[in-house]
Amino acid sequence: MLIIHANDPTTSFLSALYAERNDICGRIDEHNTNGEVIHAMKGADRIMMLGHGCKDGLFGLADKNGMYRPLVYNRHVEFLRRKECIGIWCHADEFATRYHLDGLFSGMIISELSEAKDCEIETTAEEVERENKKFAERLRDCINSYPLPQVPAKMAELDDVHSPLTEFNYSRLYYFKY
């Protein structure tokens, strides 16, 4: 599996998804060139893309001017087709739908208190940190234990808190097969 994940402290909890895997063929982050991203994608059958993003793709880290360099965007779609993809970033589901990509994708996921405020979800910084860690560990276990089409329903069953935050996050996983 190829891992694409920027070194962003606000999404570091997602590293639990691949921390204990022995099938990783490479890791891409904001230090890699676009050519390296494409080369790595070509050689992978399964690609896990994690971090912050939007409907247009997955972001790297913001530069000192607050600008994001995309790590995955429309130029990479041809290298993602016919691969098993896992995309966990805000609005990854819209990216997958637009480009007809197969795999497990998230919608908007709250990973920071500012995102909760933007989505009008009442929570605390402590709950965001605690529940994101649990979410990532549970998602890892589901990905390792079930076929990807079953993961969204299994994750919904694992919400043991049922707070506005957890109900929001646990309900935003989708499987697509085109």
C-alpha positions in Angstrom: 0.0 0.0 0.0 1.2 3.5 -0.9 0.6 6.1 1.9 0.1 9.8 0.9 0.0 11.9 4.1 1.4 15.4 4.8 3.4 15.9 8.0 0.6 18.0 9.5 0.2 17.9 13.3 -3.5 18.4 13.0 -3.9 15.2 11.0 -1.2 13.1 12.7 -3.8 11.0 14.4 -4.5 9.5 11.0 -1.1 7.8 11.1 -2.7 5.1 13.2 -4.3 3.9 10.0 -0.9 2.7 8.7 1.4 2.6 11.7 1.3 -1.2 12.2 1.1 -2.3 8.5 3.7 -4.4 6.9 2.5 -4.0 3.3 3.6 -0.3 2.8 5.4 0.1 -0.5 6.1 3.8 0.0 5.2 7.1 1.7 4.6 10.4 0.0 4.4 13.7 1.8 4.8 17.4 1.1 8.6 16.9 0.3 7.9 14.7 -2.7 7.7 16.1 -6.2 4.7 15.6 -8.4 6.7 13.2 -10.6 7.5 11.2 -7.5 3.9 11.1 -6.6 2.9 9.8 -10.0 5.7 7.2 -10.1 4.7 5.9 -6.7 1.0 5.7 -7.7 1.9 3.7 -10.8 3.5 1.0 -8.7 0.8 0.6 -6.1 -2.4 -1.4 -6.1 -3.8 0.2 -3.0 -3.4 3.9 -2.1 -4.2 5.5 1.2 -4.5 9.3 1.0 -4.9 11.1 4.3 -5.0 14.7 5.7 -6.7 18.0 4.9 -8.3 18.6 1.5 -11.3 19.7 -0.4 -13.4 18.4 -3.3 -10.5 19.2 -5.6 -8.0 17.0 -3.8 -5.7 16.3 -0.9 -3.5 19.1 0.4 0.1 19.2 1.5 1.2 21.6 4.2 0.4 25.3 3.9 3.5 27.4 3.1 4.4 30.6 5.0 1.8 32.5 3.0 -1.0 30.1 3.9 -1.1 28.6 0.4 -1.5 24.8 0.0 0.3 22.7 -2.6 -2.0 19.9 -3.6 -0.6 16.4 -3.1 -3.4 14.7 -5.0 -5.6 16.4 -7.6 -7.2 16.0 -11.0 -3.8 15.4 -12.7 -3.5 12.2 -10.6 -6.9 10.7 -11.4 -5.6 8.5 -14.3 -3.1 6.9 -11.8 -5.8 6.3 -9.2 -8.3 4.5 -11.5 -8.4 0.7 -11.2 -6.7 1.0 -7.8 -8.2 0.4 -4.4 -8.3 3.8 -2.8 -8.8 5.0 0.7 -9.2 8.7 0.9 -9.7 10.3 4.3 -9.8 14.1 4.0 -12.6 16.6 4.0 -14.8 16.2 0.9 -12.8 13.2 -0.4 -16.1 11.7 -1.3 -16.8 14.5 -3.8 -13.4 14.0 -5.4 -14.1 10.3 -5.7 -17.6 10.9 -7.1 -16.4 13.5 -9.7 -13.7 11.2 -11.0 -15.4 7.8 -10.5 -12.8 6.4 -8.2 -13.2 3.1 -6.4 -12.7 2.7 -2.7 -13.5 4.1 0.8 -13.7 7.9 1.1 -14.8 10.4 3.7 -16.9 13.4 3.5 -16.3 16.3 5.8 -14.5 15.1 8.9 -13.9 17.3 11.9 -10.3 17.1 13.0 -9.9 20.5 14.6 -12.0 22.7 16.9 -12.1 25.4 14.2 -13.8 22.9 11.8 -16.3 22.0 14.5 -17.2 25.7 14.9 -17.5 26.1 11.1 -19.9 23.2 11.0 -21.8 24.4 14.1 -20.9 21.2 16.1 -20.7 21.8 19.8 -17.6 20.1 21.2 -14.4 20.8 23.1 -10.8 20.6 22.0 -10.3 17.7 24.4 -13.2 15.7 22.8 -11.9 16.4 19.3 -8.5 15.0 20.2 -9.8 12.0 22.2 -12.5 11.0 19.7 -10.3 11.5 16.6 -7.7 9.1 18.1 -10.5 6.5 18.7 -11.9 7.1 15.3 -8.6 6.5 13.5 -7.9 3.4 15.6 -11.3 2.0 14.9 -11.1 2.8 11.2 -7.7 1.0 11.0 -9.3 -2.1 12.7 -12.2 -2.0 10.3 -10.0 -1.6 7.2 -7.9 -4.6 8.5 -10.9 -6.8 9.4 -13.6 -6.2 6.8 -13.9 -5.7 3.1 -14.0 -2.0 2.3 -17.7 -2.0 1.3 -18.6 -3.0 4.8 -16.5 -0.4 6.6 -18.9 2.6 6.6 -21.7 0.5 8.3 -19.2 -1.1 10.8 -17.8 2.3 11.7 -21.3 3.7 12.3 -21.9 0.8 14.7 -18.7 1.6 16.7 -19.8 5.1 17.8 -20.1 4.5 21.5 -20.4 8.2 22.5 -23.1 9.5 20.2 -22.1 13.1 20.7 -22.7 15.7 18.0 -19.0 15.3 17.0 -18.9 11.5 16.8 -22.3 11.3 15.1 -21.0 13.8 12.5 -17.7 12.0 11.9 -18.9 8.4 12.0 -21.7 9.1 9.5 -19.4 10.4 6.8 -17.6 7.4 5.3 -18.7 6.1 1.9 -17.7 3.2 -0.4 -17.8 3.7 -4.1 -17.4 1.1 -6.9 -17.6 2.3 -10.5 
